[in-house]
Amino acid sequence: MPSSDQLAIAVDIGGTFTDISLLERGSGKVWRAKTPSVPSDPSEAFLTGIRLALADAGRDAGALAQVLHGTTVATNMILENKGARTALVTTRGFRHVLAIGRQDIPRKANLYNWVKPERPVPASRIVEVDERIAAGGAVLEPLDEASVLAAAERLKGMDIEAVGICLLHAFANPDHERRVAEILREALPGMAVTTSTDVLPVVREYERSLTTVLNATVMPGVTTYVSRLEKRLEDEKAAAPLLLMQSNGGVAGAAAIRQAPALTALSGPAAGVVGARAIAAACGIDDLITVDIGGTSADICLIKDGKIGLTQHGKVGEWPLPLPMVDMVTIGAGGGSIAAVEDHTLTVGPRSAGAMPGPAAYGNGGDNATVTDAHVVLGHLPARLLGGRMALDVDAARAVIEKKVAAPLRLTVEEAARGILAIVDNHMIGAVRVVSVERGHDPRDFTLVPFGGAGPLHGCALAELLGITRVLIPPAPGVLCADGLLAADLKAEFSRTLPKAGPVDIEAAQGIFAELETQARDWLQSENVAEENRRIVRVALLRYHGQGGEIAVPWGDTAAAVEKAFAAEHRALYGFTLDAAIELITLRVEATGLTARTAPETLAPGNSVEPYDHVPVHLGAAKANVPVVDRAALGAGARLAGPMVLTQLDTTTLVPPGWNGGVHATGALILTRNEDDRA
């Protein structure tokens, strides 16, 4: 782990821009940069961004102690079905596990015309081997190595680039899987080979098989990409280790990611949540709801007592991916979300105008009305963005909203724009309620933290709809994912499903935990984590007899303590408990390597709040000349009151009437709702 006086740099690559944050851990000083992303070779923007930030700081790559990176390479390959051509090896008789899947139909799908999506590996690329292990781990049928060699011959004729191995009950006894992998690596030199026990050694054959396949699918691409990054760092004379963001909110070294690249899927939003928690903690706030609003989507997460919740019910596109990931809800609502009138009804999202052509206001030929265009029409955005480098076309925004929304609904352009924002805000409110009300939390007890390029435009409006009275705007909302990488700890999870579901057995669990903790300590050692920075936590996944899903709770010293924790969590989530036996299903060890905590650089005091312009802004049905303030000119302790528009390089903040607040020493803006203006 780096010492407090060394440099750490974080690079977050998005679809349009690559964000970079360079941190001097001793002083807390941060240098930030933005550069256009290069979709054809993301590593190019990676290196360009690092050079920009280092040049700004007057340092060279040799001074770096840590390089952190958030990447969407694995996610995009899964979503776009552009991963490696993959085959699956499984136990004889289980060739159709992927095709059978689950009986579930997506909630929003039509019950009568839903068609099961095509599996990432068809049955024609699934081969079987002779072996059988019981659920308890006993060998019922020894591995027939001749059948494995025969499978290897079949695989040679399939024109494949990767192989996943998922044998029945391998989570209880991985010996057969490991031997199959050895044989295939020898018979198929250069082939990417992965086993289910490398990625997800837990019960449920369909999810385990699918996760193994997806991991194999992205393995060649991610491995090549990581190697390219390491080569670029080597050429820059940077000896710092490369750490990549995972979906669980932690980072891991390149070696771990090469083995299980699927761990990086959906990791982008996780970095933003970590960054939001860090800045909120510096302001003394532990209970928060984060809303990350970008151009296409909004990611919502609830943090209670400073703890980021994890789930193993995540999805990437149409596929379940039951790896530990930050518990958040994602919806298609962002600045580029398209507003359209269908059957005399106004809809907003989930379709997006994307980066190109983008909203009409960007002047790139966009001809769909978007959320950003609505903000432009109402005066919420300044005439120029990105520090003046990007001009907005107000006339184009008005014209497209008039044509696509106002005229069909016989509204004024301003009424149509207000309607667009009202609908997208309510979409996000629904997602906030999923992570709060539906999980036993009152959103009014939390602070709202909006970030992303569009987050601060919607923050106060969302808070009012939820009854939230405090909003925290981070110092750099548009690059918070890069800042979050700098605050992320090293993390890994090690799981084992019990041979048989049943009552909590402390003695049996202790033996399994001992094995898992050995794995955890080995991993922490491989990541060079100092003893004093290591943390290992025991977790149990339980359910009531007859249920199909588990709930994770902290492990206790007695069976009664574990069962009590489970009952309390079940009541919090669902509002009731059952008079049924509690079953222990899976044990998990969570290993953490703590990152050196760095106090944010303190903002210089300053009371002045001098607007550099006044612009006409539509606020509700009224219109007023509103001051525009450069946020970079505000000092710690500065007080301000709405209505006001705050501009900065990476975002714009709208402070409506009835909201006031001040600038914290960290640079965060904390806004509160006036009591007299509350409904």
Summary of the structure (lengths in Angstrom):
residues: 679
radius of gyration: 26.0
end to end distance: 50.3
largest distance: 80.8
contacts: 2427
relative contact order: 0.10
helix: 36%
strand: 29%
